[in-house]
């Protein structure tokens, strides 16, 4: 029973990701989000270095 719930949850998240990335606006949002995360990682590395 628990295994089936985990499988269902995983499949639902894959379906959601496909629906989410189907529109150009959402793709643009994802690109911005990735850029922000990369920038935050750079800042964190810089703080460690200093």
C-alpha positions as CSV (number, residue, x, y, z in Angstrom):
1,X,0.0,0.0,0.0
2,X,2.7,2.5,0.9
3,X,4.7,1.6,-2.2
4,X,1.7,2.3,-4.4
5,X,1.3,5.7,-2.8
6,X,4.9,6.6,-3.4
7,X,4.6,5.5,-7.1
8,X,1.5,7.6,-7.5
9,X,3.1,10.6,-6.0
10,X,6.1,10.3,-8.2
11,X,4.0,9.9,-11.3
12,X,1.8,12.9,-10.4
13,X,4.9,15.1,-10.0
14,X,6.2,14.0,-13.4
15,X,2.8,14.8,-15.0
16,X,2.7,18.2,-13.2
17,X,6.2,19.0,-14.5
18,X,5.2,18.2,-18.1
19,X,2.0,20.4,-17.8
20,X,4.0,23.2,-16.1
21,X,6.7,23.3,-18.8
22,X,4.1,23.2,-21.6
23,X,3.6,27.0,-21.6
24,X,6.3,29.6,-22.7
25,X,5.6,31.7,-19.6
26,X,6.4,28.9,-17.3
27,X,9.6,28.0,-19.2
28,X,10.7,31.6,-18.9
29,X,9.9,31.6,-15.2
30,X,12.0,28.4,-14.7
31,X,15.0,30.0,-16.6
32,X,14.8,33.0,-14.3
33,X,14.6,30.8,-11.2
34,X,17.6,28.8,-12.3
35,X,19.6,32.0,-13.0
36,X,18.7,33.3,-9.5
37,X,19.8,30.0,-7.9
38,X,23.1,30.1,-9.7
39,X,23.6,33.7,-8.6
40,X,22.9,32.7,-5.0
41,X,25.4,29.8,-5.2
42,X,28.1,32.2,-6.5
43,X,27.4,34.6,-3.6
44,X,27.6,31.8,-1.1
45,X,30.9,30.6,-2.5
46,X,32.2,34.1,-2.4
47,X,31.3,34.5,1.2
48,X,33.1,31.3,2.1
49,X,36.2,32.4,0.2
50,X,36.3,35.8,1.9
